[in-house]
Protein backbone atom coordinates (compact mmCIF):
# COMPACT_ATOMS: atom_id res chain seq x y z
CA UNK A 1 0.00 0.00 0.00
CA UNK A 2 1.02 3.63 -0.43
CA UNK A 3 0.64 5.84 2.66
CA UNK A 4 -0.20 9.51 2.11
CA UNK A 5 1.63 11.41 4.86
CA UNK A 6 0.14 14.74 5.91
CA UNK A 7 2.67 17.33 7.09
CA UNK A 8 3.14 21.06 7.54
CA UNK A 9 5.03 22.89 4.77
CA UNK A 10 7.80 24.31 6.96
CA UNK A 11 11.37 23.17 6.27
CA UNK A 12 11.55 21.38 9.61
CA UNK A 13 8.18 19.66 9.19
CA UNK A 14 9.13 18.46 5.70
CA UNK A 15 12.47 17.18 7.03
CA UNK A 16 10.57 15.27 9.73
CA UNK A 17 8.14 13.82 7.18
CA UNK A 18 11.06 12.83 4.95
CA UNK A 19 12.60 11.04 7.93
CA UNK A 20 9.40 9.05 8.41
CA UNK A 21 9.09 8.33 4.67
CA UNK A 22 12.68 7.10 4.56
CA UNK A 23 12.15 4.83 7.57
CA UNK A 24 8.98 3.39 6.05
CA UNK A 25 10.68 2.99 2.68
CA UNK A 26 13.42 0.94 4.35
CA UNK A 27 10.62 -1.40 5.43
CA UNK A 28 9.19 -1.66 1.92
CA UNK A 29 6.31 0.78 2.47
CA UNK A 30 5.69 3.34 -0.26
CA UNK A 31 4.75 6.88 0.79
CA UNK A 32 3.64 10.20 -0.66
CA UNK A 33 4.05 13.51 1.19
CA UNK A 34 1.01 15.80 1.32
CA UNK A 35 2.23 19.21 2.56
CA UNK A 36 -0.35 21.56 4.12
CA UNK A 37 -0.39 25.12 5.43
CA UNK A 38 -1.96 25.31 8.89
CA UNK A 39 -3.62 28.29 10.55
CA UNK A 40 -0.57 28.51 12.82
CA UNK A 41 1.66 28.92 9.77
CA UNK A 42 -0.66 31.70 8.59
CA UNK A 43 -0.20 33.54 11.89
CA UNK A 44 -3.63 32.92 13.39
CA UNK A 45 -4.41 34.08 16.93
CA UNK A 46 -3.81 31.21 19.43
CA UNK A 47 -6.95 32.24 21.32
CA UNK A 48 -9.01 31.04 18.35
CA UNK A 49 -8.09 27.41 19.05
CA UNK A 50 -9.03 25.57 22.27
CA UNK A 51 -5.56 23.97 22.32
CA UNK A 52 -3.78 27.30 21.82
CA UNK A 53 -0.60 27.51 19.75
CA UNK A 54 -0.19 23.75 19.64
CA UNK A 55 -3.67 23.30 18.20
CA UNK A 56 -3.03 25.84 15.45
CA UNK A 57 -0.21 23.74 14.00
CA UNK A 58 -1.95 20.37 14.06
CA UNK A 59 -5.73 20.85 13.79
CA UNK A 60 -5.98 21.10 10.01
CA UNK A 61 -3.66 18.15 9.44
CA UNK A 62 -5.68 16.06 11.89
CA UNK A 63 -8.86 17.15 10.12
CA UNK A 64 -7.43 15.98 6.77
CA UNK A 65 -6.56 12.66 8.39
CA UNK A 66 -10.01 12.32 9.91
CA UNK A 67 -11.64 13.14 6.55
CA UNK A 68 -9.54 10.56 4.68
CA UNK A 69 -7.51 13.08 2.64
CA UNK A 70 -4.32 11.55 4.08
CA UNK A 71 -3.59 8.16 5.64
CA UNK A 72 -1.20 9.34 8.35
CA UNK A 73 -0.10 12.63 9.90
CA UNK A 74 3.47 13.42 10.94
CA UNK A 75 3.91 15.78 13.89
CA UNK A 76 6.60 17.01 16.19
CA UNK A 77 5.30 15.31 19.32
CA UNK A 78 5.76 18.42 21.46
CA UNK A 79 3.22 20.23 19.23
CA UNK A 80 0.42 17.76 19.98
CA UNK A 81 -2.17 18.95 22.50
CA UNK A 82 -2.41 16.82 25.64
CA UNK A 83 -5.88 15.57 24.70
CA UNK A 84 -5.99 13.02 21.87
CA UNK A 85 -8.61 13.25 19.13
CA UNK A 86 -11.31 10.58 19.51
CA UNK A 87 -10.97 9.11 16.02
CA UNK A 88 -7.17 9.18 15.62
CA UNK A 89 -4.34 7.42 17.44
CA UNK A 90 -0.58 7.83 17.64
CA UNK A 91 0.18 4.76 15.55
CA UNK A 92 3.98 5.07 15.66
CA UNK A 93 6.67 6.79 17.70
CA UNK A 94 10.05 6.30 15.96
CA UNK A 95 13.31 6.43 17.87
CA UNK A 96 13.67 9.76 19.62
CA UNK A 97 16.33 12.26 18.59
CA UNK A 98 18.02 14.39 21.27
CA UNK A 99 15.48 15.89 23.66
CA UNK A 100 17.90 18.63 24.80
CA UNK A 101 17.78 22.34 24.15
CA UNK A 102 20.88 24.17 22.96
CA UNK A 103 22.14 27.70 23.46
CA UNK A 104 23.20 29.40 20.22
CA UNK A 105 25.23 32.61 20.59
CA UNK A 106 26.73 35.02 18.09
CA UNK A 107 30.27 34.88 19.47
CA UNK A 108 30.35 32.03 21.99
CA UNK A 109 29.64 34.31 24.95
CA UNK A 110 26.55 34.98 27.09
CA UNK A 111 27.41 38.18 28.89
CA UNK A 112 25.40 39.89 31.65
CA UNK A 113 22.62 41.91 30.02
CA UNK A 114 22.63 39.73 26.88
CA UNK A 115 19.29 39.47 25.06
CA UNK A 116 18.12 35.85 24.79
CA UNK A 117 15.43 35.20 22.19
CA UNK A 118 12.67 32.63 22.69
CA UNK A 119 8.87 32.62 22.57
CA UNK A 120 8.54 29.64 24.93
CA UNK A 121 7.38 30.35 28.49
CA UNK A 122 9.13 27.15 29.59
CA UNK A 123 12.45 28.33 28.18
CA UNK A 124 12.02 31.92 29.37
CA UNK A 125 11.28 30.83 32.94
CA UNK A 126 14.25 28.46 33.09
CA UNK A 127 16.62 31.02 31.56
CA UNK A 128 15.53 33.53 34.23
CA UNK A 129 16.22 30.91 36.90
CA UNK A 130 19.58 29.89 35.41
CA UNK A 131 20.83 33.34 34.36
CA UNK A 132 18.90 36.12 36.12
CA UNK A 133 21.43 38.62 34.74
CA UNK A 134 20.24 38.32 31.10
CA UNK A 135 17.25 39.83 29.31
CA UNK A 136 14.52 37.84 27.56
CA UNK A 137 13.13 38.86 24.19
CA UNK A 138 9.98 37.26 22.76
CA UNK A 139 11.15 35.89 19.40
CA UNK A 140 8.99 33.93 16.98
CA UNK A 141 9.50 32.41 13.55
CA UNK A 142 11.13 29.32 12.10
CA UNK A 143 14.71 28.28 12.82
CA UNK A 144 16.14 30.15 9.81
CA UNK A 145 14.32 33.34 10.81
CA UNK A 146 15.58 33.13 14.38
CA UNK A 147 19.16 32.49 13.31
CA UNK A 148 18.97 35.46 10.93
CA UNK A 149 17.74 37.70 13.77
CA UNK A 150 20.67 36.49 15.87
CA UNK A 151 23.14 37.27 13.07
CA UNK A 152 21.54 40.71 12.56
CA UNK A 153 22.03 41.59 16.22
CA UNK A 154 18.36 41.66 17.21
CA UNK A 155 19.27 39.20 19.99
CA UNK A 156 22.55 37.93 21.40
CA UNK A 157 21.53 34.31 21.93
CA UNK A 158 18.80 31.80 21.14
CA UNK A 159 17.48 28.72 22.89
CA UNK A 160 16.55 26.07 20.30
CA UNK A 161 15.76 22.37 20.22
CA UNK A 162 18.81 20.28 19.35
CA UNK A 163 16.62 17.87 17.35
CA UNK A 164 15.37 20.64 15.06
CA UNK A 165 18.88 21.75 14.16
CA UNK A 166 19.94 18.14 13.63
CA UNK A 167 17.02 17.38 11.30
CA UNK A 168 17.67 20.53 9.29
CA UNK A 169 21.40 19.77 9.07
CA UNK A 170 22.25 23.15 10.63
CA UNK A 171 25.37 23.45 12.78
CA UNK A 172 25.73 27.02 14.09
CA UNK A 173 29.28 28.24 14.73
CA UNK A 174 28.65 28.78 18.43
CA UNK A 175 26.27 26.22 19.90
CA UNK A 176 26.35 24.56 23.32
CA UNK A 177 24.06 21.82 24.67
CA UNK A 178 22.10 22.74 27.77
CA UNK A 179 22.02 20.12 30.49
CA UNK A 180 18.77 18.86 31.99
CA UNK A 181 19.68 20.73 35.19
CA UNK A 182 19.81 24.00 33.22
CA UNK A 183 16.85 23.42 30.90
CA UNK A 184 14.32 20.60 31.29
CA UNK A 185 12.93 19.94 27.78
CA UNK A 186 9.31 20.25 26.70
CA UNK A 187 7.21 17.08 26.92
CA UNK A 188 7.79 15.14 23.70
CA UNK A 189 10.75 17.23 22.53
CA UNK A 190 12.87 15.30 20.03
CA UNK A 191 10.07 12.78 19.39
CA UNK A 192 8.01 12.43 16.23
CA UNK A 193 4.44 11.16 16.47
CA UNK A 194 2.71 9.59 13.48
CA UNK A 195 -1.06 9.52 13.72
CA UNK A 196 -3.51 7.31 11.85
CA UNK A 197 -7.28 6.86 11.97
CA UNK A 198 -8.22 4.51 14.79
CA UNK A 199 -10.21 2.31 12.41
CA UNK A 200 -7.53 2.12 9.67
CA UNK A 201 -5.99 -1.25 10.48
CA UNK A 202 -3.87 -1.31 7.31
CA UNK A 203 -2.17 2.04 8.06
CA UNK A 204 -1.67 1.17 11.72
CA UNK A 205 -0.10 -2.15 10.73
CA UNK A 206 2.23 -0.48 8.23
CA UNK A 207 3.32 2.20 10.69
CA UNK A 208 4.15 -0.42 13.34
CA UNK A 209 7.33 -1.10 11.35
CA UNK A 210 8.91 2.15 12.62
CA UNK A 211 7.73 1.95 16.25
CA UNK A 212 10.45 2.34 18.93
CA UNK A 213 9.14 1.07 22.27
CA UNK A 214 11.46 3.04 24.63
CA UNK A 215 10.61 6.29 22.83
CA UNK A 216 6.89 5.47 23.03
CA UNK A 217 7.18 4.89 26.77
CA UNK A 218 9.00 8.18 27.31
CA UNK A 219 6.42 10.09 25.28
CA UNK A 220 3.55 8.38 27.10
CA UNK A 221 5.00 9.37 30.48
CA UNK A 222 5.55 12.98 29.48
CA UNK A 223 2.14 13.39 27.83
CA UNK A 224 0.41 11.73 30.79
CA UNK A 225 1.97 14.30 33.12
CA UNK A 226 1.11 17.17 30.76
CA UNK A 227 -2.51 16.02 30.63
CA UNK A 228 -2.68 15.62 34.44
CA UNK A 229 -1.48 19.21 34.85
CA UNK A 230 -4.01 20.59 32.41
CA UNK A 231 -1.96 20.67 29.19
CA UNK A 232 -2.09 23.85 27.15
CA UNK A 233 0.55 25.75 25.22
CA UNK A 234 1.03 28.38 27.94
CA UNK A 235 2.14 25.84 30.54
CA UNK A 236 5.75 26.46 31.65
CA UNK A 237 6.31 22.72 32.09
CA UNK A 238 9.46 20.76 31.41
CA UNK A 239 9.37 16.96 31.48
CA UNK A 240 11.88 14.35 30.39
CA UNK A 241 11.43 10.59 30.86
CA UNK A 242 13.56 7.62 29.88
CA UNK A 243 13.77 3.93 30.68
CA UNK A 244 16.91 3.12 32.63
CA UNK A 245 17.72 -0.38 33.87
CA UNK A 246 14.13 -1.57 33.83
CA UNK A 247 12.57 1.52 35.43
CA UNK A 248 11.08 4.70 34.04
CA UNK A 249 12.82 7.82 35.32
CA UNK A 250 11.37 11.30 35.01
CA UNK A 251 12.58 14.81 35.73
CA UNK A 252 9.88 17.49 35.62
CA UNK A 253 9.62 21.17 36.50
CA UNK A 254 6.82 23.74 36.64
CA UNK A 255 7.69 27.44 36.93
CA UNK A 256 6.17 30.88 37.08
CA UNK A 257 7.00 32.77 33.86
CA UNK A 258 9.64 34.88 35.64
CA UNK A 259 11.29 31.78 37.12
CA UNK A 260 10.97 33.13 40.67
CA UNK A 261 8.95 30.14 41.89
CA UNK A 262 9.22 26.56 40.76
CA UNK A 263 8.44 22.98 41.71
CA UNK A 264 10.74 20.20 40.55
CA UNK A 265 10.38 16.41 40.66
CA UNK A 266 12.86 13.61 40.03
CA UNK A 267 11.14 10.22 40.32
CA UNK A 268 11.35 6.58 39.27
CA UNK A 269 8.64 3.93 38.78
CA UNK A 270 8.01 0.74 36.76
CA UNK A 271 5.62 2.17 34.13
CA UNK A 272 5.11 5.44 32.22
CA UNK A 273 1.76 6.04 33.91
CA UNK A 274 3.14 5.42 37.39
CA UNK A 275 6.16 7.65 36.92
CA UNK A 276 3.91 10.46 35.62
CA UNK A 277 1.65 10.13 38.67
CA UNK A 278 4.62 10.19 41.05
CA UNK A 279 5.94 13.30 39.30
CA UNK A 280 2.52 14.94 39.57
CA UNK A 281 2.36 14.24 43.29
CA UNK A 282 5.89 15.55 43.88
CA UNK A 283 5.19 18.68 41.86
CA UNK A 284 1.95 19.24 43.79
CA UNK A 285 3.83 18.85 47.07
CA UNK A 286 6.25 21.52 45.84
CA UNK A 287 3.46 23.99 45.14
CA UNK A 288 2.81 23.32 41.46
CA UNK A 289 -0.96 23.86 41.74
CA UNK A 290 -0.41 27.33 43.19
CA UNK A 291 2.20 28.14 40.52
CA UNK A 292 -0.11 27.02 37.73
CA UNK A 293 -3.01 29.04 39.11
CA UNK A 294 -0.75 32.13 38.91
CA UNK A 295 0.20 31.23 35.31
CA UNK A 296 -3.43 30.74 34.25
CA UNK A 297 -4.43 34.11 35.70
C-alpha positions in Angstrom: 0.0 0.0 0.0 1.0 3.6 -0.4 0.6 5.8 2.7 -0.2 9.5 2.1 1.6 11.4 4.9 0.1 14.7 5.9 2.7 17.3 7.1 3.1 21.1 7.5 5.0 22.9 4.8 7.8 24.3 7.0 11.4 23.2 6.3 11.5 21.4 9.6 8.2 19.7 9.2 9.1 18.5 5.7 12.5 17.2 7.0 10.6 15.3 9.7 8.1 13.8 7.2 11.1 12.8 4.9 12.6 11.0 7.9 9.4 9.1 8.4 9.1 8.3 4.7 12.7 7.1 4.6 12.1 4.8 7.6 9.0 3.4 6.1 10.7 3.0 2.7 13.4 0.9 4.4 10.6 -1.4 5.4 9.2 -1.7 1.9 6.3 0.8 2.5 5.7 3.3 -0.3 4.8 6.9 0.8 3.6 10.2 -0.7 4.0 13.5 1.2 1.0 15.8 1.3 2.2 19.2 2.6 -0.4 21.6 4.1 -0.4 25.1 5.4 -2.0 25.3 8.9 -3.6 28.3 10.6 -0.6 28.5 12.8 1.7 28.9 9.8 -0.7 31.7 8.6 -0.2 33.5 11.9 -3.6 32.9 13.4 -4.4 34.1 16.9 -3.8 31.2 19.4 -6.9 32.2 21.3 -9.0 31.0 18.3 -8.1 27.4 19.0 -9.0 25.6 22.3 -5.6 24.0 22.3 -3.8 27.3 21.8 -0.6 27.5 19.7 -0.2 23.7 19.6 -3.7 23.3 18.2 -3.0 25.8 15.4 -0.2 23.7 14.0 -2.0 20.4 14.1 -5.7 20.9 13.8 -6.0 21.1 10.0 -3.7 18.2 9.4 -5.7 16.1 11.9 -8.9 17.2 10.1 -7.4 16.0 6.8 -6.6 12.7 8.4 -10.0 12.3 9.9 -11.6 13.1 6.5 -9.5 10.6 4.7 -7.5 13.1 2.6 -4.3 11.5 4.1 -3.6 8.2 5.6 -1.2 9.3 8.3 -0.1 12.6 9.9 3.5 13.4 10.9 3.9 15.8 13.9 6.6 17.0 16.2 5.3 15.3 19.3 5.8 18.4 21.5 3.2 20.2 19.2 0.4 17.8 20.0 -2.2 19.0 22.5 -2.4 16.8 25.6 -5.9 15.6 24.7 -6.0 13.0 21.9 -8.6 13.3 19.1 -11.3 10.6 19.5 -11.0 9.1 16.0 -7.2 9.2 15.6 -4.3 7.4 17.4 -0.6 7.8 17.6 0.2 4.8 15.5 4.0 5.1 15.7 6.7 6.8 17.7 10.0 6.3 16.0 13.3 6.4 17.9 13.7 9.8 19.6 16.3 12.3 18.6 18.0 14.4 21.3 15.5 15.9 23.7 17.9 18.6 24.8 17.8 22.3 24.1 20.9 24.2 23.0 22.1 27.7 23.5 23.2 29.4 20.2 25.2 32.6 20.6 26.7 35.0 18.1 30.3 34.9 19.5 30.4 32.0 22.0 29.6 34.3 25.0 26.6 35.0 27.1 27.4 38.2 28.9 25.4 39.9 31.6 22.6 41.9 30.0 22.6 39.7 26.9 19.3 39.5 25.1 18.1 35.9 24.8 15.4 35.2 22.2 12.7 32.6 22.7 8.9 32.6 22.6 8.5 29.6 24.9 7.4 30.3 28.5 9.1 27.2 29.6 12.4 28.3 28.2 12.0 31.9 29.4 11.3 30.8 32.9 14.3 28.5 33.1 16.6 31.0 31.6 15.5 33.5 34.2 16.2 30.9 36.9 19.6 29.9 35.4 20.8 33.3 34.4 18.9 36.1 36.1 21.4 38.6 34.7 20.2 38.3 31.1 17.3 39.8 29.3 14.5 37.8 27.6 13.1 38.9 24.2 10.0 37.3 22.8 11.2 35.9 19.4 9.0 33.9 17.0 9.5 32.4 13.6 11.1 29.3 12.1 14.7 28.3 12.8 16.1 30.2 9.8 14.3 33.3 10.8 15.6 33.1 14.4 19.2 32.5 13.3 19.0 35.5 10.9 17.7 37.7 13.8 20.7 36.5 15.9 23.1 37.3 13.1 21.5 40.7 12.6 22.0 41.6 16.2 18.4 41.7 17.2 19.3 39.2 20.0 22.6 37.9 21.4 21.5 34.3 21.9 18.8 31.8 21.1 17.5 28.7 22.9 16.6 26.1 20.3 15.8 22.4 20.2 18.8 20.3 19.3 16.6 17.9 17.3 15.4 20.6 15.1 18.9 21.8 14.2 19.9 18.1 13.6 17.0 17.4 11.3 17.7 20.5 9.3 21.4 19.8 9.1 22.2 23.2 10.6 25.4 23.4 12.8 25.7 27.0 14.1 29.3 28.2 14.7 28.6 28.8 18.4 26.3 26.2 19.9 26.3 24.6 23.3 24.1 21.8 24.7 22.1 22.7 27.8 22.0 20.1 30.5 18.8 18.9 32.0 19.7 20.7 35.2 19.8 24.0 33.2 16.9 23.4 30.9 14.3 20.6 31.3 12.9 19.9 27.8 9.3 20.3 26.7 7.2 17.1 26.9 7.8 15.1 23.7 10.7 17.2 22.5 12.9 15.3 20.0 10.1 12.8 19.4 8.0 12.4 16.2 4.4 11.2 16.5 2.7 9.6 13.5 -1.1 9.5 13.7 -3.5 7.3 11.9 -7.3 6.9 12.0 -8.2 4.5 14.8 -10.2 2.3 12.4 -7.5 2.1 9.7 -6.0 -1.3 10.5 -3.9 -1.3 7.3 -2.2 2.0 8.1 -1.7 1.2 11.7 -0.1 -2.2 10.7 2.2 -0.5 8.2 3.3 2.2 10.7 4.1 -0.4 13.3 7.3 -1.1 11.4 8.9 2.2 12.6 7.7 1.9 16.2 10.5 2.3 18.9 9.1 1.1 22.3 11.5 3.0 24.6 10.6 6.3 22.8 6.9 5.5 23.0 7.2 4.9 26.8 9.0 8.2 27.3 6.4 10.1 25.3 3.6 8.4 27.1 5.0 9.4 30.5 5.6 13.0 29.5 2.1 13.4 27.8 0.4 11.7 30.8 2.0 14.3 33.1 1.1 17.2 30.8 -2.5 16.0 30.6 -2.7 15.6 34.4 -1.5 19.2 34.9 -4.0 20.6 32.4 -2.0 20.7 29.2 -2.1 23.8 27.1 0.6 25.8 25.2 1.0 28.4 27.9 2.1 25.8 30.5 5.7 26.5 31.7 6.3 22.7 32.1 9.5 20.8 31.4 9.4 17.0 31.5 11.9 14.3 30.4 11.4 10.6 30.9 13.6 7.6 29.9 13.8 3.9 30.7 16.9 3.1 32.6 17.7 -0.4 33.9 14.1 -1.6 33.8 12.6 1.5 35.4 11.1 4.7 34.0 12.8 7.8 35.3 11.4 11.3 35.0 12.6 14.8 35.7 9.9 17.5 35.6 9.6 21.2 36.5 6.8 23.7 36.6 7.7 27.4 36.9 6.2 30.9 37.1 7.0 32.8 33.9 9.6 34.9 35.6 11.3 31.8 37.1 11.0 33.1 40.7 8.9 30.1 41.9 9.2 26.6 40.8 8.4 23.0 41.7 10.7 20.2 40.6 10.4 16.4 40.7 12.9 13.6 40.0 11.1 10.2 40.3 11.4 6.6 39.3 8.6 3.9 38.8 8.0 0.7 36.8 5.6 2.2 34.1 5.1 5.4 32.2 1.8 6.0 33.9 3.1 5.4 37.4 6.2 7.7 36.9 3.9 10.5 35.6 1.6 10.1 38.7 4.6 10.2 41.1 5.9 13.3 39.3 2.5 14.9 39.6 2.4 14.2 43.3 5.9 15.5 43.9 5.2 18.7 41.9 2.0 19.2 43.8 3.8 18.9 47.1 6.3 21.5 45.8 3.5 24.0 45.1 2.8 23.3 41.5 -1.0 23.9 41.7 -0.4 27.3 43.2 2.2 28.1 40.5 -0.1 27.0 37.7 -3.0 29.0 39.1 -0.8 32.1 38.9 0.2 31.2 35.3 -3.4 30.7 34.3 -4.4 34.1 35.7 
